[in-house]
């Protein structure tokens, strides 16, 4: 049996579906029963509760061959780092109490840094807590920037006629589709051969700059020559606050954007077959971003 947290999200839901397709027993963990209904129909056992509830998680994790863990974003948390710490400690307590032996944990590129990396610092801390659990074998997956993070930009392009983020137009960064993350996670969940705490970085299909990304979006949307605008940090901050994000997480996002722009987040990454995944940004735009 496999327990999967964040089962209603892009990655968790895909992990559950892939495991179920392979005939595995799956406990799908989420807060909302209705949002788990699709997985229930595929054969998953729905475990409805919150990650803040360590007792609930202990019961859910008990007997699992492997557990997929993640700390979900709460963009309205008044103190996002405190929220991350609380979720992390709850997961850690449950893993210990349930005597879980193998975990695949969703982290992020940049989690090698303890500070200066925005919300990723909380994932660094979670990795450290996992590593401290005696007898636990854990693979920390550190994927690149999610392609799905650019989905809101489609509406911006349609409404404003340009693409924009706080990122420099020329800075190149690895980007990955969440379906590729899920596929690798399933491989690790089903082959718990590594001992201790290990890291698997995932760099997506190739590195892209925002200028290149904008060109791909413009071509796909029938807007040749689509312009890219780098937003000032202050303007980006104001826009995110107006969208309902808490000041706490917005400030962390800005710190992360600065780290990317100053090329401090990545650390001499070398692309290999094992950290390169198949879905190109062109394919993502066609099959996901503009589908339907």
Rosetta blueprint (number, residue, H / E / L):
1 X L
2 X E
3 X E
4 X E
5 X L
6 X L
7 X L
8 X L
9 X L
10 X H
11 X H
12 X H
13 X H
14 X H
15 X H
16 X H
17 X H
18 X H
19 X H
20 X H
21 X H
22 X L
23 X L
24 X L
25 X L
26 X E
27 X E
28 X E
29 X E
30 X E
31 X L
32 X L
33 X L
34 X H
35 X H
36 X H
37 X H
38 X H
39 X H
40 X H
41 X H
42 X H
43 X L
44 X L
45 X E
46 X E
47 X E
48 X E
49 X L
50 X L
51 X L
52 X L
53 X L
54 X H
55 X H
56 X H
57 X H
58 X H
59 X H
60 X H
61 X H
62 X L
63 X L
64 X L
65 X L
66 X E
67 X E
68 X E
69 X E
70 X L
71 X L
72 X L
73 X L
74 X L
75 X L
76 X L
77 X L
78 X L
79 X L
80 X H
81 X H
82 X H
83 X H
84 X H
85 X H
86 X H
87 X H
88 X H
89 X H
90 X H
91 X H
92 X H
93 X H
94 X H
95 X H
96 X H
97 X H
98 X L
99 X L
100 X L
101 X L
102 X E
103 X E
104 X E
105 X E
106 X E
107 X L
108 X L
109 X L
110 X L
111 X L
112 X L
113 X L
114 X L
115 X L
116 X L
117 X L
118 X L
119 X L
120 X H
121 X H
122 X H
123 X H
124 X H
125 X H
126 X H
127 X H
128 X H
129 X H
130 X H
131 X H
132 X L
133 X L
134 X L
135 X L
136 X L
137 X E
138 X E
139 X E
140 X E
141 X E
142 X E
143 X E
144 X L
145 X E
146 X E
147 X H
148 X H
149 X H
150 X H
151 X H
152 X H
153 X H
154 X H
155 X H
156 X H
157 X H
158 X H
159 X H
160 X H
161 X L
162 X E
163 X E
164 X E
165 X E
166 X L
167 X L
168 X L
169 X L
170 X L
171 X L
172 X E
173 X E
174 X E
175 X E
176 X E
177 X L
178 X H
179 X H
180 X H
181 X H
182 X H
183 X H
184 X H
185 X H
186 X H
187 X H
188 X H
189 X H
190 X H
191 X L
192 X L
193 X L
194 X L
195 X L
196 X L
197 X E
198 X E
199 X E
200 X E
201 X E
202 X E
203 X L
204 X E
205 X L
206 X L
207 X E
208 X E
209 X E
210 X H
211 X H
212 X H
213 X H
214 X H
215 X H
216 X H
217 X H
218 X H
219 X H
220 X H
221 X L
222 X L
223 X L
224 X L
225 X L
226 X L
227 X E
228 X E
229 X E
230 X E
231 X L
232 X L
233 X H
234 X H
235 X H
236 X H
237 X H
238 X H
239 X H
240 X H
241 X H
242 X H
243 X L
244 X L
245 X L
246 X L
247 X H
248 X H
249 X H
250 X H
251 X H
252 X H
253 X H
254 X H
255 X H
256 X H
257 X H
258 X H
259 X H
260 X H
261 X H
262 X L
263 X L
264 X L
265 X L
266 X L
267 X L
268 X L
269 X L
270 X L
271 X L
272 X L
273 X L
274 X L
275 X L
276 X L
277 X L
278 X L
279 X L
280 X L
281 X H
282 X H
283 X H
284 X H
285 X H
286 X H
287 X H
288 X H
289 X H
290 X L
291 X L
292 X L
